[in-house]
Every structure is written in C-alpha cells, then in structure tokens.
Amino acid sequence: MDGKKSVSYIAYESEMVRQERINRRLWFLSIITLMVLLLTNSLWILKVVM
C-alpha cells in the first residue's frame, strides 16, 4: 500500500465532526469579535463627536 496506513471510517467521521464543531466556534467568535469592534468604534466616534 505504498507505505500509507488506512484510517477507519469511524475515526475519519469523528475527526470531521470535530473539525466542524471547531469551525463553527471559530466563526461564532469571529462574528462576535467583529460586532464588539464595530460597537466600540461607533461609541468612540460618538464620544469624540459630542
């Protein structure tokens, strides 16, 4: 088999599910971070203008 090891289907699927959860958390945190950044910048601009 050219030095390659086969990976069982269950191990592969469990790793894919794990990666999907990690990606979902990463997207969630990215969106929250962007929202907080926009909020703090808008509050800062309002403070400077007033």
Secondary structure, DSSP 4 states (H G I P E B T S, - for coil): -TTPPP--HHHHHHHHHHHHHHHHHHHHHHHHHHHHHHHHHHHHHHHHH-
